[in-house]
Amino acid sequence: MNVPFELHVALRYLLAKRKQAFISVISLISTLGVTVGVMALVIALALMTGLQSELRDRILGANPHVFVWKPGGFTDPRAETDRLRQVPHVVGAAPTIIGKALVQAAGEDAFLNVKGVDPLQEPSVIDIAGAMRSGNIESLSNHDPERLPGILLGTDAARQLGVAVGDELSLLTGERFVLTPSGMMPRAGLKVRVTGTFNLGVYEIDSETGLVSMNTAKQLFNKEGPEAIQLRLDDIYQAQKVSDDLGHTLGPDYVVQDWGDQNRSLFDALWLEKMAVSLTIFLIVMVAALNIVASLILLVMEKHRDIAILKTMGASARSVTTVFMMQGLIIGIIGTAVGATAGYVIADVLNRYKIIHIPGDVYQITYVPFRIETLDFAMVIAAAVAVCFFSTIYPARQAAKLDPAQALRYE
């Protein structure tokens, strides 16, 4: 096997025992620095990407992709819903009424986001059927005037209120106040019965949301009809385009929001954190690159006699430059390969066995997910190798400029 002259010399310089062991130690530290930096960068990117993806999937599984609002409510919600269902990329549409209510249970009071839904159409926009932990959404279709209307509670909300299926609740809203000589006084709260519980995997929803029928919501919030239509798309990344197109098509009487608009602050914060963490950890690779510069400069000082001999034997300045650039590049490639492999394995183990647990009421998930994107992984490897390569340029050029006569004068 014919090994290029420059690579052969570079490998001998790396593997041969040196008079100054200190230089070998610096080379080893440089390699370890690259390894640790790349490993940390891969794990950090996997963590932030996994967190973004998990939150996005949970939020989009528990929420519609696009909301179409009409202040004052839709005059013909059925026709509007059918029309919006024909829009390209829309696979589900359902009307809704959303508001806040004070919930009075046996011993607990709390505010709840109450959502009026159509039990037949709601499953087309959120996976409520798969999220049910007790009861079913069809229980909201009760039209018996002698029975209390039903409500579905998030599991965390039910636990906080201390209620279970079959218990009664009282819902009180601002619309249920009346003006009396003594001032504004609340009417009796609307009585409902818990007919089921659900868990959509998002703590903010599971702890603060209740679902009622559309007729119950109309009575509770004193509405004539639904004021919003929810849409689900076949491709979440088409949400902004669909939202923009609907905004132009429907006109100024409508307000259209996609999932990105509704959660922009969250995803912007996650993106900024990802960039900040990546930049901070990338500095570790830069420190390792500085160690490569130092080790190569010291090696040039140690090997000045060998460099002079190579030049007198006919080696060109370009060949000498290549020798030292290859030596630094080998350090970078080895450190990057080991670090990237170790980072990938560690991230995979942490994600597969869900080792790191976090409070769900703060982060909406109970463990830290890790997800390695192919593009992120490739960019880390390319950036690390590029930094190591550029760090070899200065010491390699200094070696090429060495004058053989000056180097051998006192030998």
C-alpha positions, 0 to 999 in steps of 0.5 A, spaced: 500 500 500 502 506 497 502 511 503 503 519 500 510 521 503 506 527 507 501 522 510 507 517 512 511 523 515 505 526 519 503 519 522 511 518 524 511 525 528 504 523 531 506 516 533 513 516 534 516 517 541 519 524 542 524 527 546 519 532 549 514 528 552 510 535 554 508 536 546 505 529 546 501 531 552 499 537 549 497 533 542 493 528 547 489 534 550 488 537 544 484 530 541 481 530 548 478 537 547 475 536 541 472 529 543 469 532 549 467 539 545 464 535 539 460 530 544 457 535 548 455 539 542 451 533 539 448 532 546 446 539 547 443 539 540 439 533 541 436 535 547 434 542 544 431 538 538 428 533 542 425 538 546 422 542 541 420 536 537 416 533 543 413 540 545 411 541 538 408 534 537 404 534 544 401 541 542 399 540 535 396 533 538 392 537 543 390 543 539 388 544 532 393 547 527 389 553 524 383 557 528 378 561 524 375 566 528 369 571 526 367 576 532 360 576 533 360 568 531 358 565 525 351 566 522 351 559 518 356 555 522 355 548 518 356 551 511 362 555 513 365 549 516 363 545 510 366 550 506 373 550 510 373 543 510 374 543 502 380 548 503 387 544 500 391 540 506 385 541 511 383 534 513 378 536 519 374 542 521 370 543 527 366 549 530 367 551 537 366 556 543 371 558 548 371 561 554 373 561 562 368 559 567 369 559 575 368 551 577 365 550 584 366 543 586 365 540 593 371 543 596 375 546 591 374 552 586 378 554 580 378 557 574 377 553 568 378 554 560 371 551 558 370 549 550 364 548 547 365 542 542 361 538 537 362 531 539 361 528 532 366 533 529 371 535 534 375 528 533 377 530 526 381 536 529 384 533 536 385 526 538 380 526 543 378 519 543 385 516 544 386 521 550 380 519 554 381 516 560 374 514 562 368 515 559 367 518 552 366 524 548 359 521 546 357 522 553 356 530 551 351 529 546 345 528 552 339 532 550 335 529 556 332 535 559 331 532 566 339 530 566 344 535 567 349 536 561 356 533 561 363 535 562 369 532 560 375 534 565 383 534 564 385 528 568 390 534 572 384 538 573 379 533 575 385 531 581 386 538 583 378 539 584 377 532 587 372 530 583 371 523 579 366 521 573 359 522 576 360 528 581 357 535 580 360 541 578 357 548 578 360 553 572 359 560 573 361 566 568 361 573 567 355 572 563 351 569 568 351 576 573 345 580 573 344 588 575 341 589 582 339 594 586 345 592 590 350 591 584 352 586 580 350 579 583 351 572 580 346 568 578 346 560 580 351 557 577 350 552 571 350 545 574 354 540 570 356 532 571 363 530 570 362 524 564 369 523 563 376 525 563 382 525 558 389 526 558 392 530 551 399 530 554 400 537 555 399 539 562 397 546 561 391 543 557 390 537 562 390 541 568 385 547 566 380 545 560 373 542 560 369 540 554 362 541 554 357 540 548 355 546 544 348 547 547 351 547 554 357 553 552 351 557 548 347 557 555 353 558 559 357 564 555 350 567 552 352 566 545 348 565 539 353 560 535 360 558 535 365 564 534 371 560 531 372 554 527 378 549 528 382 546 522 386 540 522 391 539 516 395 533 513 402 537 513 403 542 519 408 546 515 403 548 511 399 551 516 402 558 515 401 558 508 393 556 509 392 561 514 395 566 509 391 564 504 384 564 508 386 571 511 386 573 504 380 569 501 375 570 507 376 578 508 377 583 514 371 580 518 375 574 519 381 573 524 386 567 522 391 564 526 396 558 525 399 554 531 406 557 529 402 564 531 399 561 537 405 558 540 410 563 537 413 565 544 415 558 546 418 556 540 422 562 539 425 562 546 426 554 544 430 556 538 434 562 542 436 557 547 438 552 542 443 557 539 445 560 545 447 553 548 450 551 541 454 557 541 457 556 548 459 549 547 462 550 540 467 554 544 470 548 547 472 546 540 475 552 539 479 551 545 481 545 543 483 548 536 488 553 540 491 547 543 492 544 536 495 550 534 500 550 540 502 543 540 504 544 532 508 550 534 512 546 539 512 540 534 515 545 529 520 548 534 522 541 536 523 538 529 526 544 526 532 539 524 528 534 521 524 539 517 531 542 514 533 535 512 527 534 509 528 540 505 535 539 503 533 532 500 528 535 496 522 536 500 518 542 497 515 548 502 508 545 500 510 538 502 512 541 509 506 545 509 502 539 508 505 534 513 503 539 519 496 540 516 495 533 516 498 532 523 493 537 525 487 534 521 488 527 524 488 530 531 481 533 529 478 527 525 480 522 531 477 527 536 471 529 532 469 521 530 470 519 537 466 525 540 460 524 535 460 517 536 460 518 544 455 523 543 450 519 539 450 513 543 449 517 550 443 521 547 440 515 544 441 511 551 438 517 555 432 518 550 431 510 550 431 509 557 428 516 559 433 517 564 432 524 566 426 526 569 423 533 569 417 536 573 411 536 568 407 542 570 413 546 568 415 543 562 409 540 559 413 533 559 415 528 564 422 527 561 428 530 557 427 527 550 433 527 545 433 527 538 439 527 533 437 530 526 441 528 521 443 535 518 445 537 525 449 531 526 453 533 519 454 540 521 457 539 528 462 534 524 463 538 518 464 545 523 469 541 528 473 538 522 473 545 519 476 549 525 481 543 526 483 544 519 484 552 520 488 551 526 493 548 522 494 553 517 499 558 521 504 553 524 504 549 518 506 555 514 511 557 519 514 550 518 514 551 511 518 558 511 524 555 515 531 556 512 535 549 512 541 553 513 539 557 519 536 550 522 543 546 521 548 551 522 549 549 529 547 542 529 
